[in-house]
């Protein structure tokens, strides 16, 4: 029955087995190259298909589509785009140190442009790739059946040069990845010769002739120590940077010219990144960037002011763009049908062993052919010496078979010799042909002796390999393109080197509009004409300079680091830009505090207070971040909680005052709040009763009064001396008089020296009052009514304006 064939297997066993098989296939037959010829299977099949089809260097170009079709139909039944992409890469001179395929037509660009479709491009093997395939027809390598057993294909190519090192490779498979950089052909061959002559040669001696990678795109390598480690172990990291120079230009300008970029860097993306840096004004002195690359070579031009710090600009660009990248060696290749991490000597030894095998097999093949040929020639020479008798025997024979048998019987010819004699053409019976046969016989005798010596003498075999490698080096070596420098240059750049120090005024509104203003615009405008929306107000203002950094804290527990020089320069009378234009703010997320600093001083701290009664203290240095493109969490907030106050602690002996909605207050020292990291919740600030929330928590410092506003429109000004010190996490003491009907609830509070504006908002109305208009009152008073609750409505929010031009 059919059900008898069903197997009961564990899923993990089946998945493990199948994935193991798949992984083995991907590693061996797809993504990792063979150490002997440096090719992945798809690359080998492309080259072999072109070779077998006669699409070689000495012939005309042929449509790429024809090659791709041959490869799919005969050797590699995969997607045509993957095969064409692999084929195009073999012909891209910015990816291959030595092109293995020549392509006519659009083959893509260093800007990441794709190649034209395969029906438009034409291709043929390069002269050098002919050396990878040479002697393939002389039984030098093993062949296996293709996927449908209709053809055979080579398992490896003879490879007359160490292609793995010359062209390098990159690949990702299951559990393994490989990254081998390209090298200079002449240097690689020189290192191979050195290893052949002295198998015990040290790595240092090899690096004298092959000092490091030689990228097709040139550039500069830094880090000889890391290079040696990479060639020793197979793993290592080097720095590759662009080649730059400076030119003078008209109009008080200078040009930074980029002639060469790091290997496998997309030029278009690089230029775009530089352009963004110029647009964002992250560096002072850069005017524009242009890509002037043409048929004469690469040329990216950065125009800078004559007075700009060019060394600082170059260093900044090397740090922040792909003008400098790190290249990670991971020299994994298939050796003996298994992936191995190989050092330089191991790769060269594997190649030499391959060449020994190739030359020995080729020699055996040629010896076999030479012995067969000399045997036939000896028969022909003997036949010509008794020609009349041979002709008579052939004429008297009934057919070819009879003639052969008669010749063998009469003169003891072998079957092969007799076949050659009866197939002899009449014109070959001239005297000259006898001389030619004797000359060929002598040449074959010499060749046979040479081949036998190669096969019996290892030293002679190695001399053949050396001679052939020297011939390749002589014909195909090109000058090194990449320079190698000993040490990795440090790229520490200070802000002062990059940014012009200019006085500026930074302002931020409660609704999140921010700008910087020149002192000229600020001084020429009345303070109260600050550009902002009608119902907005000023939250922060600071007269500083462009080298400072602004930190903005929000109600959702996030903070943003904004270099002042990156802020847009906008007139005092005009509106700023909203924080959300650069930062992804949450809904209802508004700024609550801002701070402008020159450095992240670890002696200072940030205190954050939340509505649900948490307080947290974190040293200022922990807020320093290199990533400044998004808001960063400054506190771990619970759901429904929000930040109500943030303050900067400069003196650890300062005290804090907390105020709740129900009118409870608590005063205690900053020292009672332990300092913790960024992603913590903090500690309990006050012991809140049900439904009570903190509305304010601030540093007392030199403030004289606490100003509070209730929902009923009452303002209260309470001297600081009224509040006695307690301890953290207590309930606190009452600030308001307890009224049973319509009790006052505090909507907003702040500490002040004395004179500030208080802005009360109801659902429909807004009124501004100066705190001096409110008389001071002691504890247990509800303050003075400044608006009529019935006409104005209940106060729902309060804003405080701290800033005047005099301050």
Secondary structure, 3 states (H helix, E strand, C coil): CHHHHCCCCCHHHHHHHHHHHHHHHHHHHHHCCECCCCCCHHHHHHHHHHHHCCCCCCCCCEEHHHHHHHHHHHCCCCCHHHHHHHHHHCCCCCCCCCCCEEEECCCCCCCCCCCCCCCCCEEEECCCHHHHHCCHHHCCCCEEECCCCCCEEECCCCCCCCHHHHHCEEEECCCCEEEECCCCHHHHHHHHHHHHHCCCCCHHHHHHHCCCCCCCCCCEEECHHHHHHHHHHCEEEEEEECEEEEEEECCCEEEEEEEECCCCCCHHHHHHHHHHHHHCCCCCCEEEEEECCECCECCEEEEEECCCCHHHHHHHHHHHCCCEEEEEEECEEEECCEEEECCHHHHHHHHHHHHHHHHHHHHHHHHHHHHHHHHHHHHHHHHHHCHHHHHHHHHHCCCHHHHHHHHHHHHCCCHHHHHHHHCCCHHHHCHHHHHHHHHHHHHHHHHHHHHHHHHHCHHHHHHHHHHHHHHHHHHHCCCCCCEEECCCCCCCCCHHHHCCCCEEEEEEECCCEEEEEEHHHHHCCCHHHCCCCCCCCEEEEEEEECCCEEEEEECCCEEEEEEHHHCCECCCCCCCEEHHHCCCCCCCCCEEEEEEECCCCCCCEEEEEECCCEEEEEEHHHHCCCCCCCCEECCCCCCCCCEEEEEEECCCCCEEEEEECCCEEEEEEHHHCCECCCCCCCEECCCCCCCCCEEEEEECCCCCEEEEEECCCEEEEEEHHHCCECCCCCCCEECCCCCCCCCCCEEEEEEECCCCEEEEECCCCEEEEEHHHCCECCCCCCCEECCCHHHHCCCCEEEEECCCCCC
